[in-house]
Amino acid sequence: MTTTMNIQEAKGRLSALVAQAERGDDVVIARAGRPVVRLVPVGGPTPRRLGAFAAELSRESIAESLAPLSDDEVALWDSTP
C-alpha cells in the first residue's frame, strides 16, 4: 500500500507514517503534490515471525497427518470416473 501526503499534513502524522514504513508500507512525502522523499526503515521491513500457529498443532495431530492412508482411504482417492 502506498501513502502519499504533502509535507504540512505529514508533520502532524509523522509517528503514524514512520510506523507504516516500519511495517513495509510505501510512504511518500510530497511538496505541492510532487513526490520528493520516501520513508523507508533503516533495516528494511520487520522480519515476519515464523511459527505463529505452532501452538495449534500438537505432536499427535502432526503424526496423524503424516501417517500413511488406510486401504479404504486410498480407495476413495483411487476412484477415477
C-alpha positions, -999 to +999 in steps of 0.1 A: +000+000+000+013+035-009+006+065+012+014+099-003+009+132+015+021+167+015+048+179+040+023+200+060+000+171+067+029+147+072+043+169+101+013+161+122+012+124+113+049+116+114+047+089+141+019+071+122+039+074+089+070+060+105+050+031+118+036+024+084+071+025+068+084+001+096+056-024+086+069-023+050+043+001+035+054+026+009+053+061+024+059+091+001+061+128+012+053+154-014+058+191-018+029+209-036+017+175-048+050+165-063+067+135-046+101+144-031+111+118-005+102+082+005+103+069+041+120+036+045+130+016+076+167+016+083+170-022+085+143-030+059+109-043+067+105-060+101+110-098+096+079-119+099+077-143+128+077-179+118+057-205+137+028-182+145+004-212+145+027-237+162+006-237+194-024-250+175-006-282+163+000-310+187+026-337+180-003-362+178-021-342+151+011-338+131+018-375+133-018-383+123-015-360+092+018-377+081+006-413+087+000-435+056-035-438+043-055-469+051-067-491+022-102-476+024-088-440+022-066-450-008-097-465-025-116-432-021-088-413-038-083-440-064-119-440-077-115-424-111-145-417-133 
